[in-house]
Amino acid sequence: MRFGIIGTGAIAGHHAACINELEGCELVGVSSTSGERARQAEEKFGVRGYANYQLMMEEARPDIVCICTKSGSHLEPTQAAAALGIHVLSEKPLEVSLERADLMISVCRESGVQLGCIFQNRFSPDYVQLKHAVDQGKLGKLLMGNAYIKWFRNDDYYKGSNWRGTLQGDGGAALINQGIHTIDLLLNVMGCVQDVFGQVRTMTHDIEGEDVGMAMLNFENGAMGTIQGSTSFWPGYPERLEIFGEKGSVILEAGKITAWNVQGMDSPVKPEQQDQGSGASDPMAISHQLHLAQFRDFVSAVAAGRTPTVNGEEGRKALALILAVYESSRRKEVLPVK
Ligand SMILES: NC(=O)c1ccc[n+]([C@@H]2O[C@H](COP(=O)([O-])OP(=O)(O)OC[C@H]3O[C@@H](n4cnc5c(N)ncnc54)[C@H](O)[C@@H]3O)[C@@H](O)[C@H]2O)c1
């Protein structure tokens, strides 16, 4: 499989590392926003750098492009790729509005190309154990699910970027950029949310988006839940996912099972499993191993003509919930999730 990368900032390095490690895959071109940045990217990634993604796709002819641009610029390169019959693996969040995310989904469907959304924590071995146990009914009826993402980002993190924390570029801040990974896991285990009451505020940073947010959730299966997310809680704590059922409960911190109390089922934790890191206080402190697992899934889906595990519709779910939290906070009302 021939890969192109569009957007050559922080996360693009993880994508390049995955492509280099995957057998039968090669990086054939990268594109950035200016000639100067394209030249820097050429040096960094060792392949031809373009200042224009359209030209990169036409000349380098990748089979798959990774979209690593700012969150509010995932749609346009996706449309351009789909028009050329190129499969798309987009970073999270899919986009910053449901309208734009739905356009990504529909253009890929109509063009017959696969669309994947990176939510690498879905591939964490400990999370997979939890999901399997829940799907097998081992926790019994689900009662409550909580996602806590009490992270920290300093002022430089936002000041050093022209898009982070902005409504147009990021769609918000702490929930849509950082919290979304754990919120995606919460939804993947607990199922869809029926309605939500959210409150978000900007308390410690000079940004448009929220840096402290919380939400009360009613899931369609009758369970309840909460979300607490922030980038203001110094020094930043490992994110936590709590799932409580009638027959037991499981807690994950930074992707590792820290409590497994399930009636009649021993903990499947294997202590030798690799530490996958947490972005609690440093966005780049995550390893690329989980990205690699998701790349494997996406490449095998493209090769087999099947839908990838985290396709566009899956990627849309956490975005829809977070946007409903924002809207609920604005209107001070309990709202359904679209
Ligand atoms: N999965 C994860 O854990 C993870 C971690 C970090 C970032 N991300 C996501 O990756 C995306 C990029 O984040 P980042 O931290 O790498 O950002 P960044 O600011 O470091 O890099 C973004 C890059 O995109 C380029 N760009 C912006 N708009 C463009 C356009 N229209 N066309 C071409 N290039 C464009 C910029 O020049 C820059 O090189 C975001 O959506 C972010 O949410 C995901």
The ligand as an SDF file (V2000), in Angstrom:
LIG
                    3D

 44 48  0  0  0  0  0  0  0  0999 V2000
   -4.6260   10.4910   17.8870 N   0  0  0  0  0  0  0  0  0  0  0  0
   -3.9680   11.2830   18.7310 C   0  0  0  0  0  0  0  0  0  0  0  0
   -3.6410   10.9030   19.8440 O   0  0  0  0  0  0  0  0  0  0  0  0
   -3.6470   12.6810   18.2890 C   0  0  0  0  0  0  0  0  0  0  0  0
   -2.6120   13.4010   18.9240 C   0  0  0  0  0  0  0  0  0  0  0  0
   -2.3320   14.6920   18.4680 C   0  0  0  0  0  0  0  0  0  0  0  0
   -3.0760   15.2520   17.4440 C   0  0  0  0  0  0  0  0  0  0  0  0
   -4.1030   14.5490   16.8810 N   0  0  0  0  0  0  0  0  0  0  0  0
   -4.9240   15.1510   15.8110 C   0  0  0  0  0  0  0  0  0  0  0  0
   -4.1180   15.3190   14.6570 O   0  0  0  0  0  0  0  0  0  0  0  0
   -4.4670   16.5130   13.9610 C   0  0  0  0  0  0  0  0  0  0  0  0
   -3.2080   17.3670   13.8130 C   0  0  0  0  0  0  0  0  0  0  0  0
   -2.7170   17.6790   15.0950 O   0  0  0  0  0  0  0  0  0  0  0  0
   -1.1710   18.0780   15.3440 P   0  0  0  0  0  0  0  0  0  0  0  0
   -0.9960   18.1340   16.8180 O   0  0  0  0  0  0  0  0  0  0  0  0
   -0.3030   17.2240   14.5130 O   0  0  0  0  0  0  0  0  0  0  0  0
   -1.2140   19.5760   14.7610 O   0  0  0  0  0  0  0  0  0  0  0  0
   -0.0080   20.4920   14.2520 P   0  0  0  0  0  0  0  0  0  0  0  0
   -0.4510   21.8910   14.3590 O   0  0  0  0  0  0  0  0  0  0  0  0
    1.2690   20.0710   14.8960 O   0  0  0  0  0  0  0  0  0  0  0  0
    0.0740   20.0890   12.7130 O   0  0  0  0  0  0  0  0  0  0  0  0
   -0.9830   20.3310   11.8070 C   0  0  0  0  0  0  0  0  0  0  0  0
   -0.3820   20.3780   10.4160 C   0  0  0  0  0  0  0  0  0  0  0  0
   -1.3990   20.5060    9.4580 O   0  0  0  0  0  0  0  0  0  0  0  0
   -1.0010   21.4730    8.5070 C   0  0  0  0  0  0  0  0  0  0  0  0
   -2.2250   22.0040    7.9180 N   0  0  0  0  0  0  0  0  0  0  0  0
   -3.1880   22.7240    8.5420 C   0  0  0  0  0  0  0  0  0  0  0  0
   -4.1740   22.9920    7.6770 N   0  0  0  0  0  0  0  0  0  0  0  0
   -3.8130   22.4240    6.5010 C   0  0  0  0  0  0  0  0  0  0  0  0
   -4.3980   22.3540    5.2280 C   0  0  0  0  0  0  0  0  0  0  0  0
   -5.5800   22.9360    4.9820 N   0  0  0  0  0  0  0  0  0  0  0  0
   -3.7350   21.6720    4.2510 N   0  0  0  0  0  0  0  0  0  0  0  0
   -2.5450   21.0640    4.4840 C   0  0  0  0  0  0  0  0  0  0  0  0
   -1.9380   21.1010    5.6860 N   0  0  0  0  0  0  0  0  0  0  0  0
   -2.5690   21.7730    6.6610 C   0  0  0  0  0  0  0  0  0  0  0  0
   -0.1740   22.4810    9.2780 C   0  0  0  0  0  0  0  0  0  0  0  0
    0.6810   23.2070    8.4380 O   0  0  0  0  0  0  0  0  0  0  0  0
    0.5980   21.5240   10.2190 C   0  0  0  0  0  0  0  0  0  0  0  0
    1.7470   21.0060    9.5800 O   0  0  0  0  0  0  0  0  0  0  0  0
   -5.5880   17.1740   14.7750 C   0  0  0  0  0  0  0  0  0  0  0  0
   -6.8230   16.8520   14.2160 O   0  0  0  0  0  0  0  0  0  0  0  0
   -5.4390   16.5390   16.1610 C   0  0  0  0  0  0  0  0  0  0  0  0
   -6.6610   16.4550   16.8600 O   0  0  0  0  0  0  0  0  0  0  0  0
   -4.3760   13.2890   17.2780 C   0  0  0  0  0  0  0  0  0  0  0  0
  1  2  1  0
  2  3  2  0
  2  4  1  0
  4  5  1  0
  4 44  2  0
  5  6  2  0
  6  7  1  0
  7  8  2  0
  8  9  1  0
  8 44  1  0
  9 10  1  0
  9 42  1  0
 10 11  1  0
 11 12  1  0
 11 40  1  0
 12 13  1  0
 13 14  1  0
 14 15  2  0
 14 16  1  0
 14 17  1  0
 17 18  1  0
 18 19  2  0
 18 20  1  0
 18 21  1  0
 21 22  1  0
 22 23  1  0
 23 24  1  0
 23 38  1  0
 24 25  1  0
 25 26  1  0
 25 36  1  0
 26 27  1  0
 26 35  1  0
 27 28  2  0
 28 29  1  0
 29 30  1  0
 29 35  2  0
 30 31  1  0
 30 32  2  0
 32 33  1  0
 33 34  2  0
 34 35  1  0
 36 37  1  0
 36 38  1  0
 38 39  1  0
 40 41  1  0
 40 42  1  0
 42 43  1  0
M  CHG  2   8   1  16  -1
M  END
$$$$
